[in-house]
Amino acid sequence: MKRLKYLLLAAFMACFAACSDDDDFQDSILDTTPDPRTPLDDWIWDNFTNDYNIRVIYKWKTFEVSPELLLVPVDEAKVIPFLEVIQKVWMGPYIQLGGEVFFKETAPKQIALVGSVGFMEDGLYLLGEAERGRRITILGLNTRPINADRVEQFAHDFHHEYTHILNQLKSYPTAFETISAGSYTTAWTQVSLANVLGQGFISNYAMSDATEDFAEMVSWFVIYDADRWDLRLQAAGGPGAEGYTKLKEKETIMLQYMKNMYNIDLYALRDLVQVEIAKVIAEL
Amino acid sequence: MKKAIIVTMIGFATLWTGCSVTTDYLFDELSTHRITQYIEDCDKVLKEWPDGWKMVYYPDTSQYGAYTFLLDFNEEGRVKMAWDGDKDTTESAYAFNTSQGPVLAFTTYSLLHKLSDPDPSVFGGAAGVGFEGEYEFIIREVTDERIELVTRQRKRPVTLVRATRAEWDQLDENREIVSRFAVDRELPFYQYIEVGGQKACFLYSQKLRMAYLAYPEGDRTVTYRLPWESTPTSIRFVRPVTLGGVTFSEVTMNASKQLRIADVPGTTGRFYRTANSGARCELRFPGAVRASQKNDAYNLVERGVALDFLVPPNHGIEYFRFYWNLVGYAAGELYIRNTQGIALMAGLYVSDIVADGIGDQVTFVRHPSTQLSGAIDQELNLWFGVTYAFRTLTGYMTDASGFTIIPFGDQFYMIRNVDNRQWALYSRKNMVE
């Protein structure tokens, strides 16, 4: 009986062997020819891809970005000016503080650039998003030319999205979510800033949910200098007020998280970002 | 045991059968090979014709006419473009993909993308959809002379035909003809066209590439909605129209504003405007108010120069939306951009509607519950409350002379009777599809 089993097994194997095709593998049936390289592609390769393995997607690819929104691709002339700002106000400070290894491990593997903002049904529009710890998409580059105000806005947008990436790689403490639990709302656009601050949110958008709250805390912390940050906290009612107290609790968790998880001193990061923003604006 | 052997034998038989491949294919090559070859052929055709290609693109004939694009494809995946919209030219990237069969995609921003741009501040159209243009096209048929495409999302037909050097050189003439019919920004209403002794109201939008022809007949209004395209010598309607017994689809006008029917030799006509900004339309449009109330929300897509105060730029207002018949009232909404780049509803105005007997003129009376909502912060709230809603908008809306409503397909013109330079064209609210 055992012998019969082996015989049957051998016969099966023979059958499968008979099915194998001896032909060599052929070239891919898909067209794998890369797009012709332009000077823009060379610049991206030299500044983002070669050293940091970051692919910058500026050419439109169907279904790659929010397929539910009607968007247009970026104007090629807007790509390098934007990336230069990002290099200085985001990439440089993080590399200087965290080191190249940290940066290569945490930097998004893809930065996608879109020309238009994403108009949404409720009258809001999408300016950026972070996905799966791997990609940051920045929208609206065609209609947001770089000027003094915009440098700060782009710096904020990118630090905000990068904070999401960091959170997607290593979660922030659940204690953060309990501070304002019950106060997050979808009607965050219809609340005055004074009211928002009074409830312990650094911005209107922070009120939309806890993950955005955390990203807004980090991004505004590094974009504002110490005085402006303190002004915001004072506008939240000052020491003893509910808004102030909650913001300080969130600040403590945020500082500890960045230090413990990534060894990033947010005070030092803020100083570097401030210097770079000032330099970029001075060079405009 | 016997049973096991029989089952095993059946298994063997099945395996042997599985190994025998005798399928006859309809095509000699795999589909992926064929699609790649098809794309290569298309690319070759596009690059080989030295004078480039012409695309007369109607993004949506229910609301817009056509823009004419000239495209010159080159070896490096680049395409140069010119169009009849303005003198701008672009050079950008194009590529093919197989996302829905063979697809030709214009992958970095170019003139063509203006029709798709969802930001109304770029080229106009409705927020979120622009002019409903697209920049990815499924390739349907390729010959040496023409390439038939359909847009990837809405499946609207577009054709590329071989361009001539003369067509590149004549784009200025296309633009000149287009501008001769154009709305006078100071006196946009009302224009008339007279052919074969019959007069019709002739509305014309250079931006939307749309003309609208209407005349009363008995107790009704005969209307033609006429998307058009430009030629170096005329504007050509997408369908023929009959006026005064003359059926035509192409009109032209010389520098002295003399109208000629281009496709009916020897036929001339008359084109004229009212003389002053206070004149009302000589034609009436029975039921226009009621017709416009079929949809309750509209986005502002175009406006006369004298209406700029409605959307003042110094407060970052992005667009204005108008509501009809919101629980029996009319209402306006403003969307603004704050420092965080967020657009949101910031003002609401409600008023009663009083329509005239014919139903194409309307006055608004301030309703006791006129109110604001959705302001961003105290400063803006103050501005909207005091300056905008209760002074500017109330004063504008409740003028005793009222407004004339002219239906325009899914859109409508709302023209202030006291000054016809103050007009707005609203398009049915149609955000992201």
HADDOCK unambig.tbl for C-alpha pairs under 7 A between the chains (distance, minus, plus):
assign (segid A and resid 15 and name CA) (segid B and resid 15 and name CA) 6.78 0.50 0.50
assign (segid A and resid 19 and name CA) (segid B and resid 19 and name CA) 5.66 0.50 0.50
assign (segid A and resid 29 and name CA) (segid B and resid 32 and name CA) 6.36 0.50 0.50
assign (segid A and resid 29 and name CA) (segid B and resid 33 and name CA) 6.09 0.50 0.50
assign (segid A and resid 30 and name CA) (segid B and resid 32 and name CA) 6.65 0.50 0.50
assign (segid A and resid 31 and name CA) (segid B and resid 36 and name CA) 6.78 0.50 0.50
assign (segid A and resid 36 and name CA) (segid B and resid 76 and name CA) 5.88 0.50 0.50
assign (segid A and resid 36 and name CA) (segid B and resid 77 and name CA) 6.81 0.50 0.50
assign (segid A and resid 59 and name CA) (segid B and resid 107 and name CA) 4.98 0.50 0.50
assign (segid A and resid 59 and name CA) (segid B and resid 108 and name CA) 5.46 0.50 0.50
assign (segid A and resid 60 and name CA) (segid B and resid 107 and name CA) 4.50 0.50 0.50
assign (segid A and resid 60 and name CA) (segid B and resid 108 and name CA) 6.39 0.50 0.50
assign (segid A and resid 69 and name CA) (segid B and resid 432 and name CA) 6.35 0.50 0.50
assign (segid A and resid 70 and name CA) (segid B and resid 118 and name CA) 6.53 0.50 0.50
assign (segid A and resid 70 and name CA) (segid B and resid 128 and name CA) 6.49 0.50 0.50
assign (segid A and resid 70 and name CA) (segid B and resid 129 and name CA) 6.41 0.50 0.50
assign (segid A and resid 70 and name CA) (segid B and resid 432 and name CA) 6.61 0.50 0.50
assign (segid A and resid 71 and name CA) (segid B and resid 117 and name CA) 6.77 0.50 0.50
assign (segid A and resid 71 and name CA) (segid B and resid 118 and name CA) 6.49 0.50 0.50
assign (segid A and resid 72 and name CA) (segid B and resid 113 and name CA) 6.52 0.50 0.50
assign (segid A and resid 72 and name CA) (segid B and resid 116 and name CA) 6.72 0.50 0.50
assign (segid A and resid 72 and name CA) (segid B and resid 117 and name CA) 5.92 0.50 0.50
assign (segid A and resid 73 and name CA) (segid B and resid 107 and name CA) 6.39 0.50 0.50
assign (segid A and resid 73 and name CA) (segid B and resid 108 and name CA) 5.15 0.50 0.50
assign (segid A and resid 73 and name CA) (segid B and resid 109 and name CA) 5.33 0.50 0.50
assign (segid A and resid 74 and name CA) (segid B and resid 108 and name CA) 5.75 0.50 0.50
assign (segid A and resid 74 and name CA) (segid B and resid 109 and name CA) 5.44 0.50 0.50
assign (segid A and resid 75 and name CA) (segid B and resid 108 and name CA) 5.95 0.50 0.50
assign (segid A and resid 75 and name CA) (segid B and resid 109 and name CA) 4.56 0.50 0.50
assign (segid A and resid 76 and name CA) (segid B and resid 108 and name CA) 6.48 0.50 0.50
assign (segid A and resid 76 and name CA) (segid B and resid 109 and name CA) 6.99 0.50 0.50
assign (segid A and resid 116 and name CA) (segid B and resid 117 and name CA) 6.88 0.50 0.50
assign (segid A and resid 116 and name CA) (segid B and resid 118 and name CA) 6.91 0.50 0.50
assign (segid A and resid 116 and name CA) (segid B and resid 119 and name CA) 6.75 0.50 0.50
assign (segid A and resid 119 and name CA) (segid B and resid 127 and name CA) 6.98 0.50 0.50
assign (segid A and resid 119 and name CA) (segid B and resid 128 and name CA) 4.86 0.50 0.50
assign (segid A and resid 121 and name CA) (segid B and resid 431 and name CA) 6.19 0.50 0.50
assign (segid A and resid 121 and name CA) (segid B and resid 432 and name CA) 6.69 0.50 0.50
assign (segid A and resid 123 and name CA) (segid B and resid 343 and name CA) 6.00 0.50 0.50
assign (segid A and resid 123 and name CA) (segid B and resid 344 and name CA) 5.38 0.50 0.50
assign (segid A and resid 124 and name CA) (segid B and resid 342 and name CA) 5.92 0.50 0.50
assign (segid A and resid 124 and name CA) (segid B and resid 343 and name CA) 5.12 0.50 0.50
assign (segid A and resid 124 and name CA) (segid B and resid 344 and name CA) 5.95 0.50 0.50
assign (segid A and resid 125 and name CA) (segid B and resid 342 and name CA) 6.40 0.50 0.50
assign (segid A and resid 125 and name CA) (segid B and resid 343 and name CA) 6.64 0.50 0.50
assign (segid A and resid 189 and name CA) (segid B and resid 344 and name CA) 6.90 0.50 0.50
assign (segid A and resid 189 and name CA) (segid B and resid 376 and name CA) 6.78 0.50 0.50
assign (segid A and resid 190 and name CA) (segid B and resid 374 and name CA) 4.92 0.50 0.50
assign (segid A and resid 190 and name CA) (segid B and resid 375 and name CA) 6.32 0.50 0.50
assign (segid A and resid 190 and name CA) (segid B and resid 376 and name CA) 5.91 0.50 0.50
assign (segid A and resid 191 and name CA) (segid B and resid 376 and name CA) 6.36 0.50 0.50
assign (segid A and resid 192 and name CA) (segid B and resid 376 and name CA) 5.24 0.50 0.50
assign (segid A and resid 192 and name CA) (segid B and resid 377 and name CA) 4.18 0.50 0.50
assign (segid A and resid 192 and name CA) (segid B and resid 378 and name CA) 6.72 0.50 0.50
assign (segid A and resid 193 and name CA) (segid B and resid 377 and name CA) 5.75 0.50 0.50
